Amino acid sequence: MPRDYYEVLGVARDADDAQIKKAFRRLARELHPDVNAHDPTAEERFKEAAEAYEVLSDGARRQQYDAYGHEGLRTGGYRPDFEGFGSISDLFSAFFGQGGFTPGGPQEGADVSVVAAITLADSARGTQVEVGYDAQSRCETCHGNGAQPGTRIVTCARCGGSGQLQAVTRSPFGQIVRTAACDRCHGDGRVPEQPCPSCGGRGMVIDERRLVVDVPAGIADGQRIRLPGRGHEGERGGAAGDLYVLVRVAEDERFVRDGDDLVTVLDVPVALAALGATLEVDTLDGLLPLEVPAGTQPGETLLLRGQGMPPLRRGRRGDLRVVVNVAIPRRLDRESRELFERLAERLDGDHHAGDEGVLGKLRRVLR
Protein backbone atom coordinates (compact mmCIF):
# COMPACT_ATOMS: atom_id res chain seq x y z
CA MET A 1 0.00 0.00 0.00
CA PRO A 2 1.50 3.40 -0.99
CA ARG A 3 2.26 5.86 1.77
CA ASP A 4 -0.03 8.80 2.40
CA TYR A 5 0.85 11.54 -0.09
CA TYR A 6 0.73 14.27 2.55
CA GLU A 7 3.14 12.26 4.69
CA VAL A 8 5.49 11.77 1.73
CA LEU A 9 5.76 15.52 1.12
CA GLY A 10 5.68 16.35 4.83
CA VAL A 11 2.76 18.80 4.57
CA ALA A 12 -0.53 19.18 6.40
CA ARG A 13 -3.75 18.06 4.74
CA ASP A 14 -4.89 21.67 4.43
CA ALA A 15 -1.63 22.81 2.77
CA ASP A 16 -2.10 25.19 -0.16
CA ASP A 17 -0.56 24.83 -3.61
CA ALA A 18 2.45 27.00 -2.75
CA GLN A 19 3.27 24.91 0.33
CA ILE A 20 2.95 21.68 -1.65
CA LYS A 21 5.22 22.98 -4.41
CA LYS A 22 7.79 24.24 -1.91
CA ALA A 23 7.84 20.90 -0.08
CA PHE A 24 8.28 18.99 -3.33
CA ARG A 25 11.14 21.20 -4.52
CA ARG A 26 12.88 20.77 -1.17
CA LEU A 27 12.61 16.97 -1.43
CA ALA A 28 13.73 17.05 -5.05
CA ARG A 29 16.91 18.93 -4.17
CA GLU A 30 17.68 16.37 -1.46
CA LEU A 31 17.05 13.39 -3.74
CA HIS A 32 18.62 14.63 -6.98
CA PRO A 33 20.86 11.94 -8.57
CA ASP A 34 23.88 14.27 -8.77
CA VAL A 35 23.76 14.60 -4.99
CA ASN A 36 22.68 11.05 -4.12
CA ALA A 37 24.66 8.81 -6.46
CA HIS A 38 25.67 6.82 -3.36
CA ASP A 39 22.09 6.27 -2.15
CA PRO A 40 20.36 3.33 -3.91
CA THR A 41 16.97 4.35 -2.48
CA ALA A 42 17.04 7.95 -3.76
CA GLU A 43 15.46 7.12 -7.13
CA GLU A 44 12.46 5.31 -5.64
CA ARG A 45 12.00 8.02 -3.02
CA PHE A 46 12.03 10.72 -5.70
CA LYS A 47 9.47 8.80 -7.77
CA GLU A 48 7.30 8.51 -4.65
CA ALA A 49 7.58 12.27 -4.09
CA ALA A 50 6.85 12.98 -7.77
CA GLU A 51 3.73 10.80 -7.61
CA ALA A 52 2.53 12.61 -4.50
CA TYR A 53 3.14 16.00 -6.11
CA GLU A 54 1.41 14.95 -9.33
CA VAL A 55 -1.73 14.11 -7.36
CA LEU A 56 -1.78 16.90 -4.78
CA SER A 57 -0.94 19.65 -7.29
CA ASP A 58 -3.96 18.71 -9.42
CA GLY A 59 -7.19 20.02 -7.89
CA ALA A 60 -9.47 17.26 -9.21
CA ARG A 61 -7.11 14.42 -8.32
CA ARG A 62 -6.47 15.87 -4.88
CA GLN A 63 -10.20 16.13 -4.19
CA GLN A 64 -10.68 12.52 -5.28
CA TYR A 65 -7.74 11.37 -3.14
CA ASP A 66 -8.97 13.28 -0.07
CA ALA A 67 -12.39 11.67 -0.40
CA TYR A 68 -11.52 8.08 -1.38
CA GLY A 69 -7.76 7.62 -0.89
CA HIS A 70 -5.49 5.56 -3.16
CA GLU A 71 -8.30 3.17 -4.07
CA GLY A 72 -10.42 6.08 -5.28
CA LEU A 73 -7.59 7.23 -7.57
CA ARG A 74 -7.21 3.75 -9.06
CA THR A 75 -10.97 3.45 -9.60
CA GLY A 76 -10.88 6.81 -11.34
CA GLY A 77 -8.23 5.56 -13.75
CA TYR A 78 -5.12 7.22 -12.31
CA ARG A 79 -1.92 5.22 -12.67
CA PRO A 80 1.52 6.73 -11.96
CA ASP A 81 3.77 5.97 -14.92
CA PHE A 82 7.41 6.96 -14.94
CA GLU A 83 8.54 4.35 -17.43
CA GLY A 84 8.60 6.93 -20.23
CA PHE A 85 11.72 8.46 -18.72
CA GLY A 86 15.10 7.03 -19.52
CA SER A 87 16.55 7.85 -16.11
CA ILE A 88 15.85 9.62 -12.86
CA SER A 89 17.72 12.63 -14.25
CA ASP A 90 15.22 12.76 -17.10
CA LEU A 91 12.33 12.64 -14.66
CA PHE A 92 13.90 15.42 -12.62
CA SER A 93 14.30 17.50 -15.76
CA ALA A 94 10.59 17.02 -16.54
CA PHE A 95 9.78 19.01 -13.41
CA PHE A 96 12.66 21.45 -13.15
CA GLY A 97 14.78 21.36 -16.29
CA GLN A 98 18.48 21.67 -15.48
CA GLY A 99 18.12 24.68 -13.18
CA GLY A 100 20.25 24.47 -10.09
CA PHE A 101 22.40 21.63 -11.46
CA THR A 102 24.68 23.16 -14.08
CA PRO A 103 26.30 20.67 -16.49
CA GLY A 104 30.04 21.03 -16.49
CA GLY A 105 30.07 22.72 -13.11
CA PRO A 106 31.63 21.44 -9.89
CA GLN A 107 30.29 18.07 -8.81
CA GLU A 108 30.46 17.05 -5.18
CA GLY A 109 32.05 13.70 -4.47
CA ALA A 110 29.94 10.86 -3.13
CA ASP A 111 30.16 9.56 0.43
CA VAL A 112 31.78 6.24 1.32
CA SER A 113 30.73 3.83 4.06
CA VAL A 114 32.90 1.22 5.77
CA VAL A 115 32.41 -1.10 8.74
CA ALA A 116 34.73 -1.32 11.75
CA ALA A 117 34.40 -4.20 14.24
CA ILE A 118 35.44 -3.68 17.87
CA THR A 119 34.93 -5.43 21.21
CA LEU A 120 32.83 -4.23 24.12
CA ALA A 121 36.04 -3.51 26.03
CA ASP A 122 37.24 -1.35 23.11
CA SER A 123 33.93 0.49 23.21
CA ALA A 124 34.32 1.12 26.96
CA ARG A 125 37.85 2.48 26.75
CA GLY A 126 37.96 4.00 23.27
CA THR A 127 40.30 2.67 20.62
CA GLN A 128 41.78 3.18 17.18
CA VAL A 129 40.92 1.04 14.17
CA GLU A 130 42.45 0.94 10.72
CA VAL A 131 39.95 0.80 7.86
CA GLY A 132 40.54 0.21 4.17
CA TYR A 133 38.29 1.38 1.34
CA ASP A 134 38.29 2.37 -2.33
CA ALA A 135 37.67 6.01 -3.23
CA GLN A 136 37.78 8.16 -6.33
CA SER A 137 40.75 10.53 -6.65
CA ARG A 138 42.05 12.94 -9.26
CA CYS A 139 44.30 11.30 -11.83
CA GLU A 140 47.87 12.43 -11.25
CA THR A 141 48.91 11.74 -14.85
CA CYS A 142 46.52 14.24 -16.45
CA HIS A 143 45.83 16.30 -13.30
CA GLY A 144 42.14 15.62 -13.72
CA ASN A 145 41.55 16.98 -17.24
CA GLY A 146 41.34 13.53 -18.86
CA ALA A 147 43.80 14.28 -21.67
CA GLN A 148 47.08 12.57 -22.41
CA PRO A 149 49.84 14.99 -21.36
CA GLY A 150 50.87 17.21 -24.28
CA THR A 151 47.60 16.77 -26.20
CA ARG A 152 44.67 19.16 -26.63
CA ILE A 153 41.18 19.30 -25.13
CA VAL A 154 38.62 20.03 -27.87
CA THR A 155 34.96 20.98 -28.10
CA CYS A 156 32.59 18.01 -27.82
CA ALA A 157 31.19 17.23 -31.26
CA ARG A 158 28.08 15.55 -29.90
CA CYS A 159 26.69 18.53 -27.97
CA GLY A 160 28.59 21.32 -29.73
CA GLY A 161 30.17 22.42 -26.47
CA SER A 162 26.92 23.08 -24.61
CA GLY A 163 27.28 20.06 -22.37
CA GLN A 164 23.56 19.33 -22.87
CA LEU A 165 21.38 17.23 -25.14
CA GLN A 166 17.69 17.81 -25.74
CA ALA A 167 14.99 15.36 -26.77
CA VAL A 168 11.19 15.43 -27.05
CA THR A 169 9.47 12.78 -24.93
CA ARG A 170 5.85 11.75 -24.48
CA SER A 171 5.13 11.23 -20.77
CA PRO A 172 2.30 11.17 -18.23
CA PHE A 173 2.66 14.97 -18.19
CA GLY A 174 2.20 15.35 -21.93
CA GLN A 175 4.83 16.13 -24.54
CA ILE A 176 7.88 17.69 -22.94
CA VAL A 177 11.39 18.66 -23.94
CA ARG A 178 14.00 16.88 -21.86
CA THR A 179 17.41 18.39 -21.23
CA ALA A 180 20.12 16.06 -20.04
CA ALA A 181 23.88 16.13 -19.65
CA CYS A 182 25.74 14.99 -22.74
CA ASP A 183 26.63 11.32 -22.46
CA ARG A 184 29.98 11.83 -24.20
CA CYS A 185 31.48 14.78 -22.34
CA HIS A 186 29.35 14.25 -19.21
CA GLY A 187 28.20 17.88 -19.27
CA ASP A 188 31.65 19.46 -19.55
CA GLY A 189 31.29 20.54 -23.19
CA ARG A 190 34.85 19.47 -23.95
CA VAL A 191 36.59 16.15 -24.51
CA PRO A 192 40.27 15.16 -24.69
CA GLU A 193 41.64 14.74 -28.18
CA GLN A 194 43.65 11.80 -26.88
CA PRO A 195 42.38 10.25 -23.62
CA CYS A 196 44.78 9.88 -20.73
CA PRO A 197 46.09 6.29 -20.63
CA SER A 198 45.97 6.18 -16.83
CA CYS A 199 42.30 7.09 -16.38
CA GLY A 200 40.87 6.49 -19.86
CA GLY A 201 39.92 10.13 -20.22
CA ARG A 202 37.81 10.14 -17.08
CA GLY A 203 40.15 12.42 -15.12
CA MET A 204 39.56 10.32 -12.02
CA VAL A 205 40.94 7.01 -10.78
CA ILE A 206 39.99 4.63 -7.97
CA ASP A 207 42.58 4.36 -5.21
CA GLU A 208 42.76 2.01 -2.26
CA ARG A 209 43.02 4.03 0.94
CA ARG A 210 43.86 3.08 4.50
CA LEU A 211 43.04 5.29 7.45
CA VAL A 212 43.38 5.08 11.24
CA VAL A 213 40.09 6.14 12.88
CA ASP A 214 39.68 7.24 16.50
CA VAL A 215 36.70 5.45 18.08
CA PRO A 216 35.42 7.36 21.13
CA ALA A 217 34.75 5.64 24.44
CA GLY A 218 31.08 4.81 24.98
CA ILE A 219 30.14 4.31 21.33
CA ALA A 220 27.32 1.80 20.82
CA ASP A 221 26.76 -0.87 18.20
CA GLY A 222 25.34 0.60 14.99
CA GLN A 223 26.52 4.18 15.55
CA ARG A 224 28.49 5.93 12.82
CA ILE A 225 31.58 8.15 12.83
CA ARG A 226 31.65 10.86 10.15
CA LEU A 227 34.98 11.95 8.70
CA PRO A 228 34.38 14.99 6.45
CA GLY A 229 36.20 15.11 3.12
CA ARG A 230 37.49 11.53 3.28
CA GLY A 231 35.09 10.13 0.68
CA HIS A 232 35.19 10.30 -3.13
CA GLU A 233 36.99 13.36 -4.45
CA GLY A 234 34.72 15.83 -6.27
CA GLU A 235 34.98 16.53 -9.98
CA ARG A 236 35.78 19.88 -11.59
CA GLY A 237 36.63 21.45 -8.25
CA GLY A 238 33.69 20.00 -6.34
CA ALA A 239 34.03 19.23 -2.63
CA ALA A 240 35.00 15.71 -1.57
CA GLY A 241 32.40 13.46 0.00
CA ASP A 242 32.53 12.14 3.54
CA LEU A 243 33.62 8.82 5.00
CA TYR A 244 31.15 7.13 7.35
CA VAL A 245 32.50 4.42 9.64
CA LEU A 246 29.76 2.10 10.89
CA VAL A 247 30.85 0.68 14.24
CA ARG A 248 29.83 -2.89 15.05
CA VAL A 249 30.42 -3.86 18.68
CA ALA A 250 30.81 -7.62 19.10
CA GLU A 251 28.68 -9.38 21.68
CA ASP A 252 30.41 -10.10 24.99
CA GLU A 253 29.32 -13.37 26.61
CA ARG A 254 29.74 -11.81 30.05
CA PHE A 255 27.59 -8.71 29.65
CA VAL A 256 24.49 -7.29 28.01
CA ARG A 257 24.50 -3.54 27.39
CA ASP A 258 21.45 -1.50 28.38
CA GLY A 259 22.12 2.14 27.59
CA ASP A 260 25.16 3.06 29.67
CA ASP A 261 24.53 0.18 32.10
CA LEU A 262 25.87 -3.34 31.81
CA VAL A 263 23.95 -6.39 32.99
CA THR A 264 25.57 -9.65 34.08
CA VAL A 265 24.50 -12.81 35.92
CA LEU A 266 26.22 -14.16 39.03
CA ASP A 267 25.69 -17.77 40.10
CA VAL A 268 25.37 -17.91 43.91
CA PRO A 269 25.20 -21.27 45.72
CA VAL A 270 21.94 -21.63 47.62
CA ALA A 271 23.71 -21.79 50.98
CA LEU A 272 25.61 -18.55 50.35
CA ALA A 273 22.43 -16.83 49.14
CA ALA A 274 20.84 -17.73 52.46
CA LEU A 275 23.84 -16.93 54.67
CA GLY A 276 25.31 -14.00 52.74
CA ALA A 277 28.84 -13.81 51.36
CA THR A 278 31.40 -11.69 49.54
CA LEU A 279 31.90 -13.01 46.03
CA GLU A 280 33.94 -11.84 43.07
CA VAL A 281 32.15 -10.62 39.95
CA ASP A 282 33.60 -10.01 36.51
CA THR A 283 33.71 -6.35 35.36
CA LEU A 284 35.33 -4.56 32.43
CA ASP A 285 38.15 -3.66 34.82
CA GLY A 286 38.68 -7.19 36.13
CA LEU A 287 37.29 -9.07 39.12
CA LEU A 288 35.77 -6.99 41.92
CA PRO A 289 34.25 -8.03 45.28
CA LEU A 290 30.47 -7.92 45.63
CA GLU A 291 28.54 -8.20 48.89
CA VAL A 292 25.67 -10.67 48.59
CA PRO A 293 23.34 -9.98 51.56
CA ALA A 294 21.94 -12.86 53.58
CA GLY A 295 18.57 -13.97 52.26
CA THR A 296 19.20 -12.81 48.69
CA GLN A 297 16.43 -14.14 46.45
CA PRO A 298 16.68 -15.58 42.92
CA GLY A 299 16.49 -12.82 40.33
CA GLU A 300 17.43 -10.01 42.70
CA THR A 301 19.66 -7.32 41.22
CA LEU A 302 22.73 -5.98 43.02
CA LEU A 303 24.52 -2.82 41.85
CA LEU A 304 28.16 -2.00 41.32
CA ARG A 305 27.94 1.73 40.66
CA GLY A 306 30.22 3.25 38.06
CA GLN A 307 31.22 -0.11 36.58
CA GLY A 308 29.16 0.22 33.41
CA MET A 309 29.88 2.07 30.17
CA PRO A 310 31.19 5.63 29.94
CA PRO A 311 28.81 8.16 28.37
CA LEU A 312 29.55 9.03 24.75
CA ARG A 313 29.35 12.69 25.65
CA ARG A 314 28.95 14.21 29.10
CA GLY A 315 27.43 12.47 32.07
CA ARG A 316 28.01 9.83 34.71
CA ARG A 317 29.41 6.42 33.91
CA GLY A 318 26.79 3.69 33.97
CA ASP A 319 26.41 0.90 36.53
CA LEU A 320 26.93 -2.84 36.47
CA ARG A 321 23.66 -4.57 37.33
CA VAL A 322 24.33 -8.04 38.75
CA VAL A 323 21.37 -10.41 38.53
CA VAL A 324 21.60 -13.16 41.13
CA ASN A 325 21.04 -16.69 39.95
CA VAL A 326 20.67 -18.91 43.02
CA ALA A 327 22.33 -22.15 41.97
CA ILE A 328 20.32 -25.18 43.10
CA PRO A 329 22.34 -28.42 42.97
CA ARG A 330 20.85 -30.95 40.55
CA ARG A 331 22.43 -33.98 42.23
CA LEU A 332 23.13 -34.57 45.92
CA ASP A 333 25.28 -37.14 47.62
CA ARG A 334 23.90 -38.91 50.71
CA GLU A 335 25.43 -36.52 53.23
CA SER A 336 24.23 -33.40 51.36
CA ARG A 337 20.72 -34.86 51.01
CA GLU A 338 20.56 -35.53 54.75
CA LEU A 339 21.65 -31.97 55.48
CA PHE A 340 18.98 -30.53 53.16
CA GLU A 341 16.32 -32.81 54.67
CA ARG A 342 17.22 -31.63 58.17
CA LEU A 343 17.15 -28.02 56.94
CA ALA A 344 13.78 -28.55 55.30
CA GLU A 345 12.35 -29.94 58.53
CA ARG A 346 13.72 -27.02 60.48
CA LEU A 347 12.35 -24.41 58.07
CA ASP A 348 8.99 -26.09 57.49
CA GLY A 349 6.32 -23.60 58.42
CA ASP A 350 8.85 -20.81 58.89
CA HIS A 351 9.14 -19.53 55.30
CA HIS A 352 6.67 -16.66 55.80
CA ALA A 353 4.57 -17.70 52.84
CA GLY A 354 1.78 -15.42 53.94
CA ASP A 355 3.88 -12.26 54.11
CA GLU A 356 3.71 -11.60 50.37
CA GLY A 357 0.81 -11.97 47.96
CA VAL A 358 0.94 -13.72 44.58
CA LEU A 359 1.17 -10.45 42.65
CA GLY A 360 4.01 -9.28 44.84
CA LYS A 361 5.90 -12.48 44.21
CA LEU A 362 5.36 -12.20 40.46
CA ARG A 363 6.57 -8.61 40.42
CA ARG A 364 9.68 -9.58 42.35
CA VAL A 365 10.48 -12.50 40.04
CA LEU A 366 9.80 -10.62 36.81
CA ARG A 367 11.33 -7.26 37.62
N, C-alpha and C positions, 0 to 999 in steps of 0.2 A: 504494500500500500504506500503510495507516495506521501511524503511529508506535507504538512499544512503549508500552503504557499506563503502565508503571512509569517509563519515561523522561519521559513527558508530565507526570506528577505529581512527578517528581524524588524518588522513594522507592526503597528497595532492594526486591528481590523477596521478602524475608522480612518486610517491614513489616507491623505489625499494623493493626487497624481504626482505632485512634486516630491512628496516624501518617498513614494514608491520608486520614482526614477532615481532619486538621490541614493537610496539604499542599494538599488541594483548597480549603479555606477561604482559605488564603494566596493561591493563584492567583486565586481568585474575587475577592478584594479588589483585586488588581492589575489585573484585566481588567474590572471593573465598568464599564458604559457611562457612568455619571456621571463617572468618573475618566478614561475613555479615549475620549471623544467624538472626539478628534483622530486616533485610531489606527484605520485601516480594517481592520486584521487582528485587532483585539481580539475581535470577535464570533466569528470562526471559531476562534480560540484558546480562547475560553471553552467553545464547543461541544465542542471536542476534549477539554478537561479534564473537562467534564461526562460525556462518554461514557466516559472512563477511570474516573472515580469510580463511575459507574453499574455498571460491570463489576466493578471491584476491591472495591467495598463489598458485593457480593452473593457469599456464600460459594460457591454452586453455579457461578455464572458465572465467578468467579475460578479455581476449580479446573479448569473446562473450558478457560479461556484459558491457564492455566499448562501444561496438558497438550498442547493442540493449537493454541494461538495464535489469530489472527484467523480463520483458515479454520475452525477447530473451532467458534467462536462462530456463524459463518454457517451451518454445517452443522446446528448445534443450533437454528437458527431465530431467533437474536438479530439484530435490526436496530435501530441507533440511529435514533430518529425525533424530531426537534425541530420538525417542521412544525406541530404543534398549538399552538405558542406564537406569539402575535402579534408578539413582539419579543424581543430579548435581555434586556430588563428583565423581561419576563414569565418567561422561563426562569430568570433569577436568582432571582426571587421564588418559583419552585417549590421551590428548595432552601433559601432563607434568609428568605423573606418580605421585609419592608422594613427589617429590623434593620440598624443601622449606616449607613443611608442615609436620613435623615429628610426626608420631603417638606416643602418650605417652608423648610428650613434653608439655611445658607450653601452655595453651590455654587462650587467652585474653577473658575477660568477655564482654558480649554484652552491648550495650547502652540501656538506658531506657528513655522513653519520658512521660512527664506528662503535663497537662494543668493547668494554673493558671489564674483565672479571676479577673480583677481589674477594677476600674472606671477610667474615664478620669482624674479626680482630683488626683487619686493615681499615674497615669502616669506622671502628671505634677510635683508632689512633690517628687516622689519616695516613696516606701513603702516596707513592708515585708509581705510575704505570707507564710503560712504553707501548704506544699504539702504532700500527702501520696501516697505511691506506693509500689509494691511488687518487691523484688530483691533477686537474688540468693546469698547465703552466705555459708561459710564453716561450716559444721556440727560440733558443739562443742562437741558432744558425742564421735565421732571417730576422731576428729581433721582433717577431710578431707580425711582419707584413706579408708573409706567405710566399715571397719571391726568392728565387735562387739568388744569392749574393752576386751583384754586378749586372743583374737583368732588370728590365723595366716593369712597372705596374701600369696597366693600360685600362682604358674604359671598357666596361662590360658590354659585349655586343648584344647580349640577350635583352637587357633592360635599357640600353642606351645611356647608362650612367645614372639613372634615376634611383636604382636600388629597389624598384617596385615593379610588379606586374599586375595588370588589371584583367579581369574576366567577368563576363555577364553570366549570372547563375539564376536559375529558377529555384525558389525556396518556399517554405511555408509563409514567408513574409512578402511574397510576390517576386518580381524580377528585380534583382539588385546587381550593382556593380561591386565586385569584390576587389580589394587591393591587398596584395600580399607581398612579402619580401621576395626578391628574386632568388630563385633556387640555385642559381649559378654563383652569384657573388655574395649571397646571403645578406643582401641589403646594403652592402658597402658601395656599390656602384662601380667598383674597380676590381680587376682580377690580375694576378701575376702573369706576365708573359711566359715565364718558365717557373713552374711551381718549385718551391723549396724541397730538396730531396729528403730533408729530415722530418718535415711535418706534412708533406704532400700538398703544400699550398694552404693549409689550414691556419698557419700562424701559431697554433697551439699544439702542445704535446702532452701526453699523460706520463707523469712521473710517480715513482713510488716514494712515499715520504714516511719518515719515522719521527715520532715526537714523544717527549716525556711529559706526561700530564700530571699535575698536582691534584690529588683527590682529597677534598677536605674531610676532616673528622666529622662523623655524624651523618654522612650521606646514606640514603636508604636505597634499597633495591628499586630499579626503574627510574631513578632520577638522572637528569642529564646535566653535563657540564658544557657550557658554550664557550668556544674559543674564537673570538671574532677574527675574520681575515685569514683563517687557516684552511678554508675550503678551496673550491675551484677558483683559479684566477679569472678575473673579468676580461672581456674582450674590448678592444678599442678604447682602453683607458677606464673601463668600468671597474667598480670596486670588487674585491674578492669576496667570495662567499664565506660562510662560517663553518667551523668544525663542531659537531655535536658528539660528545662522548656519552653513550648510554652505559650507565654503571649497573652491572649485575652483581649482587652480593650473594655469594654461595650460602646455602643453608648450613647451619652449624648444629650438629646433633645434640649439643648440650643446651642450646637456648632457642627460644622463640622471641622475636622482636615484636613489641607492641608499642608503637610510637617511640619514645625515648626510653621506655622500660624494657627490661629483659625478663623472661619468664623461664624458670627451670624447675625440675622435679627432683626432690631429695627423698630417697628411700630411707625410712626410719624403722628399725625393728620395733615390734609391738611393745616389747618391754621398755625400751628407751622412750617411746612415745608416752607411755604411762608414767614412767619415773622422771622423765626429763633428762637432758644430756647436752653436752656441747659437741657438736659434730662439725666436720669440715665440709664446705660446699665449694664447688667449682665456680670461679668468676673469670672475667676477662683478664684480671690481674693475677690469677693464680688461686690457690686454695686459701679460703678465709674461714675463721671459726664462726659458727652460728649457734646461738642459744635456742634449744628446742625446749619450751616450757613443759613441765609435767602436765599430763592430761591432754596433750595435743591430739586433735582429732584428724582423721583422714580427710584430705582435701583442704585443710587449713593453709593459709598463706602467711608466710613470715617474710619480713622485709629486711634487705640490706640496702640502706639508703646510699645513694651516690655510686652504686656499682652497676648502673645501667649504661646507656649510650650517651655520649655528649650531644648537646644540641647543635644543629647545623649552624645556627646563628647564635644569638644571645639566649641566655637562660640557664637553668640549673640542670646538672647532669641527672639522668633518669635513675630509677632504682632497679634492683634485682629482686623480683618477686619469686620466692621459693615456695612451691606447692608441695606440701608434705604428703608423701605416699607411705602410709603405715604398712610395712611389709609383714604379711601374715605367712608363717611357714606352711608350706604345702605338705610336708612330711615330718613326722615327729618320731624320735626314738622313744623307747619305753620310759626312760627317766623324764624326758621332756613332757610326754603325755601325762604322766602322773602329776607333774608340777602344774600343768594347765588344768587338770581335773580338780586338784586341790584349790587352785585359784578360782575356778568357776564356782565351786561350792561356797567359797568364802564371799564371793561377790554376788551370789544369787540373791536377788531382792534388794540389792544395794546399788543398782545402776541408775537410779533416779529417772526411770522411764517416763514418769508422769510430769517431770519438770518442763518438758518441751513438747509442744504440739506437733502434729504431722507436718503442717505447713512450715513451721520453724525448722524442722529437721531437713525438709526438702530445700529450703532456702540456703541452709548452711552447706549442704552437700553440693548444690549446684552453683553456688556463688563463684 
